[in-house]
């Protein structure tokens, strides 16, 4: 399956060097005339030069040019690094300010690759007010800048994939290496997935034992599973902080950059910094955010209607219809869902994006977090609603609902031989309780395998097909005499292989780590919500996630452009999603145990057998127990120490110690107390008397001028002692 850009071609000269290129800018000019294109291109080059970047340009594919950039002066880069670190210190990311001598500071804390690339990327994309060139791909005046990307290091990529494919567990050094190469945001994803994978060993082993010895819907397994979910989420919160301290990015989320699409209403003076800041009223944003409520309701209705309709059709065909082609027609609802659900989800996602734009967030971080929360609502509905319908609608209320499913006979009427084959039986209809287990197995095994294939195989086939289509177009145009000149015609021989590789990387997709995080969080949801139905869920996920870590590494190296190394100190709003799924899991697990406590048969479609008070009491007890256990777990984990927390305390201690020593050094330079002593003689006494007569003296002044210095205090004190002891001797003598 190796692609032309795969690190499995290390002997290709195009993979041996990156020509000291920092970033490549892909500029398309197909939709404008030559005059405007040349003017815009010249402006682009000037903007890059204004921030200290050297440039080279080469032909790209399909009326585009590739602009290669690198820092013209390392000293200029070191200055940007120093400013970045000072900004970190001001915002509380660093415990101590970096040394003013830049070279000394870089010797103590060397510049790692991801930091270098991040700072250069910010030089390219930050607005001019922040010292950048203001080149934002696909936005505003730079909408023809298709992408700004760093080149893959294929030598490193090959070693990376080879190493990971031969080891079972990733070590902290492996995660640190990702951080140094790809940045903290990507490293957090791999750290989370590795922690999740390691934690899955227990539920996998215990789940397999429970499946063999206790069966499905075991109360013992349910309690252990809920406890494991709580411990894992709380421990990851602790580990997240530890990683942030270790990587020097704790509180980095405080450093926010203005979003280009932000529209302010007025300017005001910041009471802290005294700077002019752009303001959009929080009350107005809150009013706009309230639109999320009808959005969530509308999404639930639309997606729920589609899923419920397909669910009803599937029940009708599989359990009621008794005519020709039943074995084929049973896949009809799957086809409808596979076709309609992505379309509807895409429409709702686009609407969520428009709503997010309307909410007018000031920073990119807050914008992304809000959009992630909206997308999670859609993912929650599409991922879990089918199982909820089976567990809490079909099984408990099947005998009530099934008679009304004859409305779906329209879907099979063209194939039925007579109406009797589509009639709902009035008696003898039996609910299939195993449907729930089969459905959970599908989502936790089959769907995971399909997703793995979609991540690797589909992008590969898509790219191969697109390349083939382009070749056919070129051949067709050549036959008609209108072929576009080949981009590589004017390449220098010693650059040809390198430029061919860069042109292919320019056509790769952008890597979005949020997509992979979403996948892991949704998988955790299946374990938290429904693993009591099939205890082997943990084992299935353990195998899947070992492959997931490796395939994601391959995906980044082969199928995607090199990610921009953004910093992060958390996995973002997905942490809240994990906490929510853990809480909801305590409710659904207890409800499933109550409903299916009769050897997994459930209510058998008869709702009158369900005692509402018993179900509610079970849910309330489980939820309150969850809250108590979570509090106890947080308290226990907060007592744990870690290398990262020790490092933070050590850095803070060293800062305080340094200030304390500086203060002691200043105190040591002050005159000693003995220097203030003056001899007791007639001249000094007359001087004291003269000063007291010239100035209004208070009782306090007179109190503190009875004795001059410590020597006089010692003399007077000794006389008091001698007199007291002498008086006692006189009394004894008498």
Buried (B, 14 or more C-beta within 10 A) or exposed (E): EEBBBBBBBEEBEBBEEBEEBBBBBBBBBEEBEEEEBEEBBEEBBEBBBEBBBBBEBBBBBEBBBBBBBBBBEEEBBBEBBBBBBBEBEEBEBBBEEBBEEBEEBBEEBEBBBBBBBBBBBBBBBBBEEEEBBBBBBEEEEBEBBBBBBBBBBBBBBBEBBEEBEEEEEBEEEBBBBBBBBBBBBBBBBBBBBBBBBBBBEBBBEBBBEBBEEBEBBBBEBBBBBBBBBBBBBBBBBBBBBBBBBBBBBBEBBEBEBBBEBBEBEEEEEEEEEEEEBEEBEEEEBEEBBEEBEEBBEEBBEBBBEBBBBBBBBBBBBBBBBBBEBBEEBBEBBEEBBEEBBEEBBEEBBEBBBEBBBEBBBBBBBBBBBBBBBBBBBBBBBBBBBBBBBBBBBBBBBBBEBBEEBBEBBEBBEEBBEEEEBBEBEEEEBEBBBEBBBEBBBBBBBEBBEEBBEEBBEEBBEEBEEEBEEEEEEEEEEEEEEEEEEEBBEEBEEEBEBBBBBBBBBBBBEEBEBBEBBBBBBBBBBBBBBBBBBBBBBBBBBBBBBBEBBEBBBBBBBBBBBBBBBBBBBBBBBBBBBBBBBBBBBBBBBBBBBBBBEEEBBBBBBBEEEBEEEEBEEBBEEBBEBBEEBBEEBBEEBEEEEBEBBEBBEEBEEEBEEEEEEEEEEEEEEEEEEEEEBEEBEEEEEEEBEEEEEEEEEEEEEEEEEEBBBEBBEEEEEEEEEEEEEEEEEEEEEE
